[in-house]
Amino acid sequence: MSHPVIIQGGMGVAVSNWKLARAVSRQGALGVVSGTALASVLARRLQAGDLAGEMRRALSHFPIPAVAERVLARFYVPGGKPAAEPFTLTAMPSLQPGPALTELTVAANFVEVFLAKSGHDGVVGINLLEKIQLPTLASLYGAMLAGVDYVLMGAGIPRAIPGAMDRLAAGEPAEQKLEVAGAAPDQDFFSRFDPAAFFGGGAPRLSRPFFLAVVASATLAMTLARKSTGRVDGFVVESELAGGHNAPPRGALTLDARGEPIYGVRDVPDLAKIRELGLPFWLAGSQARPEKLTAALQLGAAGIQVGTVFAFCDESGIAPDLKRRVIAASRAGAATVFTDPAASPTGFPFKVAEMSGTISDPATYAAREKICDLGYLRQLYVTADGTVGYRCAGEPVESFLRKGGTIEETVGRKCLCNGLMATVELGQQRASGPEPALLTAGNEVAELARIVRAGEDRYGAEDVIRYLRGAAA
């Protein structure tokens, strides 16, 4: 099978939403939805009234009607909740999630992929993060129920995922070993998902999607190709210029004068070794130019993955006023990003677009009420009694320290979960006001304006595809 040449990156929380993925797939590229925090996204879209009816339309196609009915009964608010009222929270991911959270997670991933695939015959992918392990199996299953064509996964070493996809496709139970801080060498913890139990009987056989691992080195690519539990179908080879989470530099972390991690020659992926694996690969990180696409193909790549230029197009989930501000800043030569070595509770460097009124503004973040109530980036750890506990370096410091964390781990940490939800107009309402947004973008944001026609302050996904295909065509 020939794979799409252009992959649209799976970004943020609902930045790469179903509208964007559908628009890209209609152009013959690979549209990708972000699978991050979709349970919370669906719950909040329903509470906001689902004014266009798309969430309810997709849920009407869910293969277990009773699950869809329970989700609607719990979260749907006809006409939408009052703007000043807070959203009703979903349960936070845990080692043993209750049936309601599992149902919501499966349904939410089904909804996003179903809508992305509707109205065309192109292919659609979903992007998941290895660092967010607890909802992964239920998320995969929901996406596969909707016929997702590709699964992309990075931010870690997802060796267990290809095999889990094989088992889920066959209707068999799947499990994933979890990273748990303080676990003894002989102490293993797993998340599990059983399709038959979810269906209350026999589960249908499903198509197994292609699996693309997001890697930053040939070493990781070789490890995944040779030691994964199932078939790896290709790689997205990402440099530190990409947005979102970046792989840490190899060796000791050193910072430049701005306080950003310094990457060196050891961090440049060895494409010759990746080519030797005989699997297709795509280059990512500041690749959004037609000449970059041509160069990638000449290097033996199957194509490129592009994120940032899609993040600020009409169809993405970012709030329209934030898009306009970023496009204007790019035109003025003032759009910048900061690779923050401390912001993410995962410990990975995280790129933040610098903009007043958002989390990148120290005064704005200092005024924010410190709270962790979404919990997708919580770290699992072994408690004194041998059970699993949950902590996040972005939660209130006193709480984190009580759970065995250290004060050093909290320095500079941000609440990515709530910030990213606010970016797509699903932010929580607090007593002190609305949650501030958190914009992540790659280095390409500085040159975003080249996509925008003179006299305009917007552009669409089709404009991006047409631009990228220019020289290659």
NUTORRO-271191 format. One record per residue (C-alpha): residue in one letter; x, y, z. Coordinates in pm, whole numbers, plus 32768, in hexadecimal, padded with zeros to 4 digits. Layout:
BEGIN
> A,X,Y,Z $
...
***
This chain:
BEGIN
> M,8000,8000,8000 $
> S,8076,8162,7FB9 $
> H,806C,8242,80EB $
> P,8010,83B5,80E6 $
> V,8138,8499,80A3 $
> I,80C3,85AC,818F $
> I,805F,8563,82F7 $
> Q,7FAF,866E,83C2 $
> G,8036,865D,8524 $
> G,7F59,85FF,864A $
> M,7F73,8731,8727 $
> G,7F11,87A1,8882 $
> V,7DC2,8752,891D $
> A,7CC4,876A,87FF $
> V,7D9D,8858,8735 $
> S,7DAF,8740,8636 $
> N,7C3A,8709,864D $
> W,7B55,8646,8567 $
> K,7B10,8776,848E $
> L,7C80,87A9,8441 $
> A,7CC6,8638,8408 $
> R,7B99,861B,8321 $
> A,7C00,874C,8257 $
> V,7D60,86C3,822B $
> S,7CF0,8563,81D4 $
> R,7C06,85EC,80CC $
> Q,7D3D,8673,801E $
> G,7DDD,851B,800B $
> A,7ECD,8552,812E $
> L,7EBF,84A4,8282 $
> G,7DE0,8568,836D $
> V,7E2C,8516,84D8 $
> V,7D59,8559,860C $
> S,7DF9,858F,875E $
> G,7D94,8478,884B $
> T,7E01,8538,8981 $
> A,7CF6,856E,8A8D $
> L,7BD6,8521,899F $
> A,7AF8,84A7,8ABB $
> S,7B03,8603,8B55 $
> V,7AE0,86A6,89FF $
> L,79A0,85E8,89AA $
> A,790D,8625,8B04 $
> R,7949,879C,8AE4 $
> R,78CD,87B6,897D $
> L,7788,8714,89EE $
> Q,776C,87FD,8B1A $
> A,77A5,8924,8A30 $
> G,7669,88B5,897B $
> D,76F1,8801,884A $
> L,7647,8916,8787 $
> A,7691,8883,862F $
> G,7621,872A,86A4 $
> E,775B,867C,8626 $
> M,77AF,85CF,8770 $
> R,7651,8541,8788 $
> R,7654,84DB,861A $
> A,7795,8415,864D $
> L,7718,837B,8791 $
> S,75E0,8303,86DA $
> H,76C9,8220,8611 $
> F,777F,8192,8741 $
> P,775B,8015,8732 $
> I,76D7,7FFB,8897 $
> P,75AD,80EA,88AD $
> A,7591,80CB,8A27 $
> V,76F2,8156,8A51 $
> A,769E,8283,8979 $
> E,755E,82BA,8A3E $
> R,7619,82B7,8B89 $
> V,771B,83B0,8B0A $
> L,760B,849C,8A92 $
> A,7542,8479,8BD2 $
> R,766D,84DB,8CA2 $
> F,7701,85F9,8BD8 $
> Y,7617,8685,8ACE $
> V,7582,87DA,8B24 $
> P,7482,884E,8A1F $
> G,74DA,89AF,89B6 $
> G,761D,89A0,8A7F $
> K,7675,89F0,8BE6 $
> P,7689,8B60,8C51 $
> A,77DD,8BEB,8BEB $
> A,783E,8C48,8D4E $
> E,77F2,8AEE,8DDA $
> P,7910,89F4,8DF8 $
> F,7912,88B4,8D2E $
> T,78B5,8774,8DE3 $
> L,79F8,86B2,8E04 $
> T,7A38,8555,8D84 $
> A,7AE7,8457,8E61 $
> M,7C61,8469,8E4B $
> P,7D17,8349,8DA0 $
> S,7D7D,8236,8E91 $
> L,7DFD,80D3,8EA0 $
> Q,7C9D,804D,8ECF $
> P,7BB1,8143,8E25 $
> G,7A41,8121,8E68 $
> P,7957,80A9,8D54 $
> A,78D9,820C,8D15 $
> L,7A36,8293,8CC5 $
> T,7A89,8167,8BEB $
> E,7946,8191,8B28 $
> L,7982,8306,8B00 $
> T,7AE8,82CF,8A88 $
> V,7A87,81CA,8985 $
> A,795F,8299,890E $
> A,7A2A,83DB,88F9 $
> N,7B37,8341,881F $
> F,7A2D,829F,8746 $
> V,797E,83EF,8719 $
> E,7ABA,84AA,86B4 $
> V,7B26,83A8,85B2 $
> F,79C4,836D,8530 $
> L,7997,84DF,84E8 $
> A,7AF3,8501,8451 $
> K,7AA4,83E4,8361 $
> S,7949,8459,82FF $
> G,78FF,84DD,81A4 $
> H,7A36,8463,80EB $
> D,7AFA,8327,809D $
> G,7C50,839F,8114 $
> V,7D1A,8314,8236 $
> V,7D1A,8395,839C $
> G,7E0D,8363,84BC $
> I,7E0E,839B,8633 $
> N,7F38,8417,86FA $
> L,7F71,8397,885D $
> L,8087,83D3,895B $
> E,8141,82BB,8A0A $
> K,8169,83A5,8B34 $
> I,7FEE,839A,8B62 $
> Q,7FC8,8225,8B95 $
> L,7E8F,81F0,8C63 $
> P,7D86,8240,8B58 $
> T,7E4D,81AD,8A35 $
> L,7DA7,805A,8A05 $
> A,7C43,80DF,8A21 $
> S,7CA3,81FE,8939 $
> L,7D33,8110,8839 $
> Y,7BFE,8037,8843 $
> G,7B11,815A,8812 $
> A,7BDB,81D6,86E8 $
> M,7BE8,8079,8653 $
> L,7A70,8050,8679 $
> A,7A51,8183,8599 $
> G,7B40,80EF,8497 $
> V,7C76,81C1,84D9 $
> D,7D7D,8180,83CC $
> Y,7EBE,81E8,847F $
> V,7F33,81FF,85E8 $
> L,8057,82E8,862C $
> M,8103,82E3,877D $
> G,8230,838E,8819 $
> A,82A0,8430,8961 $
> G,8339,82EC,89DA $
> I,8380,818B,8964 $
> P,8232,80EE,88FE $
> R,82B0,7F89,88D2 $
> A,816F,7EEB,8957 $
> I,807D,7FA5,8875 $
> P,80A2,7EE4,872C $
> G,8056,7D9B,87DA $
> A,7F37,7E35,889B $
> M,7EA2,7EAB,8751 $
> D,7EB9,7D49,86CA $
> R,7DF8,7CC0,87F4 $
> L,7CF2,7DD1,87F4 $
> A,7CB5,7D9D,8680 $
> A,7C78,7C2C,86C8 $
> G,7B85,7C80,87E2 $
> E,7C78,7BFB,88E8 $
> P,7CE6,7C97,8A33 $
> A,7E19,7D78,8A1F $
> E,7EFF,7DFC,8B2A $
> Q,800C,7F04,8B49 $
> K,8122,7F0E,8C4B $
> L,811F,8058,8D06 $
> E,823E,8132,8D73 $
> V,8223,814D,8EEF $
> A,8324,8211,8FB7 $
> G,83BB,8150,90D8 $
> A,834A,7FFB,9059 $
> A,8431,7EDA,90B3 $
> P,84D2,7E15,8F95 $
> D,83DC,7CF8,8FCB $
> Q,82B0,7DDB,9001 $
> D,81E9,7E13,8EC1 $
> F,80A9,7ED5,8E8C $
> F,7FCA,7EBE,8D58 $
> S,7E9F,7F68,8CBF $
> R,7DAD,7E7A,8C13 $
> F,7C8C,7E8E,8B22 $
> D,7BA7,7D6E,8ABF $
> P,7ACF,7DAE,8988 $
> A,79E8,7C89,89DA $
> A,79A6,7D0D,8B37 $
> F,7963,7E67,8AA9 $
> F,7863,7DD8,89B8 $
> G,77D3,7CF2,8AC1 $
> G,7816,7BC5,89E5 $
> G,78CE,7B7F,88A2 $
> A,7987,7CA8,8811 $
> P,799A,7CF0,869A $
> R,7AD8,7CBB,85D5 $
> L,7B6A,7E05,8562 $
> S,7C66,7E7B,8463 $
> R,7DBF,7EAA,84F5 $
> P,7E42,800B,84A5 $
> F,7FA1,805B,8432 $
> F,8085,80B5,8555 $
> L,817B,81D6,852C $
> A,826A,821B,864B $
> V,82DE,8380,8682 $
> V,8455,8371,86C5 $
> A,8578,8462,86E9 $
> S,8697,836D,86AF $
> A,86FB,8241,85DF $
> T,873C,8181,8722 $
> L,85D3,81A1,878E $
> A,8558,8149,8632 $
> M,862B,800D,862F $
> T,85B5,7FAC,878B $
> L,844A,7FCF,872B $
> A,8472,7F1E,85DD $
> R,851E,7DF2,867E $
> K,848D,7DD8,87DC $
> S,8324,7E4E,87CA $
> T,8212,7D57,881C $
> G,8182,7D70,86BD $
> R,81BC,7E09,8568 $
> V,823F,7F6D,854D $
> D,81DD,7FFA,83F9 $
> G,82B6,8130,83ED $
> F,8345,825C,84A3 $
> V,8316,83D0,84C2 $
> V,8475,8455,84FD $
> E,8450,8593,85C6 $
> S,8556,869E,8610 $
> E,855B,878E,8737 $
> L,84C8,889E,8656 $
> A,836F,87FD,866D $
> G,8263,8880,8759 $
> G,81DA,87DC,8890 $
> H,82B6,86E7,894E $
> N,841A,86BE,88CC $
> A,8502,859D,891A $
> P,8607,860C,8A19 $
> P,876A,8641,8999 $
> R,884C,8513,89BC $
> G,893F,852A,8ADD $
> A,893D,8629,8BF5 $
> L,883F,8742,8BCF $
> T,88E4,8892,8B8C $
> L,882E,89D8,8B4A $
> D,8880,8AFF,8A6C $
> A,8871,8C70,8ACF $
> R,86F4,8C71,8AA4 $
> G,86CF,8B3F,8B81 $
> E,867A,8A4F,8A65 $
> P,8710,88F1,8A44 $
> I,8841,88DB,8964 $
> Y,882D,87CF,8858 $
> G,8968,8755,87A9 $
> V,89DE,866C,8697 $
> R,8987,853B,876A $
> D,881B,85A6,8758 $
> V,880B,85A7,85DB $
> P,8758,8467,856A $
> D,882F,8380,8493 $
> L,874E,835F,8364 $
> A,8836,8263,82BE $
> K,87FC,816E,83DC $
> I,8686,81B1,83D7 $
> R,867C,8170,8260 $
> E,872A,8020,829C $
> L,85FB,7FAC,8364 $
> G,8539,7FA1,821E $
> L,8406,804D,82AE $
> P,836B,8192,8233 $
> F,83BD,82CA,82F6 $
> W,8350,8434,82F4 $
> L,841E,8562,8362 $
> A,8388,8651,8461 $
> G,83EE,879A,84FE $
> S,83F5,88DA,842B $
> Q,83A7,881D,82EA $
> A,828C,88FC,826F $
> R,8322,896B,8125 $
> P,82FE,88CE,7FCD $
> E,8479,88BC,7FA8 $
> K,848C,8801,80F6 $
> L,8395,8703,806F $
> T,8466,86D8,7F35 $
> A,85A3,86B2,8006 $
> A,84FE,85B2,80EA $
> L,8497,84DC,7FC2 $
> Q,85FA,84F0,7F37 $
> L,867E,8475,8087 $
> G,85A4,833F,806A $
> A,848C,83B2,814D $
> A,8323,8363,80FA $
> G,82D1,84CF,8139 $
> I,82B0,85CC,8252 $
> Q,81DE,8609,8387 $
> V,816F,8770,83B8 $
> G,80CC,87FF,84EE $
> T,80F1,896F,853E $
> V,806C,89FC,83F5 $
> F,7F37,8922,841B $
> A,7F0B,898A,8589 $
> F,7EAF,8AED,8529 $
> C,7DD2,8AA7,83FA $
> D,7C58,8AD9,83FB $
> E,7BFE,8971,8449 $
> S,7CDB,893C,857C $
> G,7C4E,894D,86DB $
> I,7D19,8A7A,8752 $
> A,7C41,8BA2,87B6 $
> P,7C1B,8C92,868D $
> D,7CA2,8DC2,8748 $
> L,7DE0,8D02,87A2 $
> K,7E0D,8C9E,8635 $
> R,7DED,8E07,85C4 $
> R,7EE4,8E80,86CB $
> V,7FE6,8D7B,8667 $
> I,7FBF,8DC2,84F2 $
> A,7FE3,8F37,8534 $
> A,811A,8EF9,8609 $
> S,81AE,8E22,84F5 $
> R,8170,8F38,83F8 $
> A,821C,9030,84E0 $
> G,8346,8F4B,8516 $
> A,82EA,8F2C,8686 $
> A,826E,8DC4,869E $
> T,8358,8CFE,877E $
> V,835C,8BB6,8839 $
> F,841B,8B4C,896E $
> T,848B,89E6,89A3 $
> D,843E,89D1,8B15 $
> P,8509,88C0,8BC2 $
> A,842A,88C5,8CF7 $
> A,82C3,8916,8C92 $
> S,824A,87B4,8C52 $
> P,8211,86CB,8D7B $
> T,828D,85B1,8C96 $
> G,83F3,8632,8CB1 $
> F,8409,8659,8B36 $
> P,8458,87B3,8AA6 $
> F,831B,885D,8A2D $
> K,82FE,8975,892E $
> V,822B,8A9D,8997 $
> A,81C3,8BB9,88AF $
> E,8215,8CFE,8961 $
> M,80E1,8DDB,897B $
> S,8052,8EC6,8A7F $
> G,7F1F,8E4F,8B3A $
> T,7F7D,8CE0,8B12 $
> I,803C,8BF3,8BF3 $
> S,8185,8C64,8B57 $
> D,814C,8DB5,8C04 $
> P,81DD,8D8E,8D65 $
> A,80E7,8E84,8DFE $
> T,7FBF,8DD1,8D61 $
> Y,802D,8C7E,8DDF $
> A,8088,8D00,8F38 $
> A,7F22,8D7C,8F60 $
> R,7E93,8C27,8F05 $
> E,7DFB,8B50,9017 $
> K,7EE4,8A25,9038 $
> I,7E0E,88EE,900C $
> C,7E24,8799,8F65 $
> D,7CC7,871D,8F0B $
> L,7CF3,867B,8DB3 $
> G,7E1A,859D,8E0C $
> Y,7E8C,851F,8CB8 $
> L,7FFC,8564,8D02 $
> R,8000,84DE,8E64 $
> Q,8122,83FA,8EBB $
> L,80D9,82A4,8F4D $
> Y,81A6,824B,9081 $
> V,81B4,813A,9187 $
> T,812F,81AD,92D7 $
> A,81AD,813F,942C $
> D,80AB,8027,943A $
> G,810F,7FA0,92E3 $
> T,7FE4,8024,9221 $
> V,7FEA,8118,90FF $
> G,7FC0,828B,9140 $
> Y,7FAA,83B5,9056 $
> R,8065,84FE,9060 $
> C,80B0,861D,8F73 $
> A,81CB,8715,8F92 $
> G,80D6,881E,8F18 $
> E,7FE0,87E7,9039 $
> P,7FEE,88B4,917E $
> V,814E,888E,9208 $
> E,80E3,881F,9364 $
> S,8012,8707,92D1 $
> F,812D,8695,91EE $
> L,8225,868C,930F $
> R,8136,85C1,93E7 $
> K,8135,84BB,92D5 $
> G,82AF,8494,92DA $
> G,8308,8590,91CD $
> T,842A,8680,91F8 $
> I,8425,87F9,91F2 $
> E,8521,87F6,90D2 $
> E,8426,873F,8FF6 $
> T,8327,8857,901B $
> V,8402,8979,8FAC $
> G,837B,8A11,8E6C $
> R,826E,8908,8E3A $
> K,812A,8970,8D91 $
> C,7FCD,88DC,8D7B $
> L,7FCE,8872,8C0F $
> C,7E81,87BB,8C20 $
> N,7DAF,88E8,8C82 $
> G,7E77,89DA,8BAE $
> L,7E50,890C,8A73 $
> M,7CD9,88E5,8AAE $
> A,7CBA,8A5F,8ACA $
> T,7D6D,8A87,897C $
> V,7C4C,89D9,88CA $
> E,7B3A,8A9A,8983 $
> L,7AF3,8981,8A79 $
> G,7BA4,8A1B,8BA3 $
> Q,7B1D,89FB,8D02 $
> Q,7A77,8B1F,8DB4 $
> R,7B16,8B63,8F07 $
> A,7AAD,8C49,9022 $
> S,7BD3,8D24,8FB9 $
> G,7B6C,8D22,8E4A $
> P,7BA0,8C44,8D19 $
> E,7CD0,8B67,8CF0 $
> P,7DE1,8C0C,8C1D $
> A,7E37,8B6D,8AD1 $
> L,7F7B,8AB9,8A80 $
> L,7FF2,8ACC,8919 $
> T,80F0,89D7,889B $
> A,818F,89FC,8743 $
> G,82C7,899B,868A $
> N,83D3,8A84,8608 $
> E,830D,8AA6,84C3 $
> V,8224,8B9B,8573 $
> A,831B,8CB2,8529 $
> E,82DC,8C85,83B4 $
> L,816B,8C36,83C2 $
> A,810D,8D70,8300 $
> R,8191,8CE5,81BA $
> I,805A,8C09,81A4 $
> V,7F6E,8D32,81CA $
> R,7F00,8DF4,8098 $
> A,7F42,8F6A,8093 $
> G,7E2D,902E,813B $
> E,7DA4,8F02,81F9 $
> D,7DD2,8E89,835F $
> R,7D69,8D20,832F $
> Y,7DA0,8BED,8255 $
> G,7D18,8A8E,8234 $
> A,7DA1,892D,8238 $
> E,7D7A,8919,80C0 $
> D,7E5E,8A4A,809D $
> V,7F6A,8994,8164 $
> I,7F53,8859,8090 $
> R,7F5B,891F,7F4E $
> Y,808E,89E1,7FC5 $
> L,814A,88A9,8033 $
> R,8107,87F5,7EED $
> G,817E,8918,7E1C $
> A,82E4,88B5,7DC3 $
> A,82AA,873F,7DE5 $
> A,8187,874A,7CF2 $
***
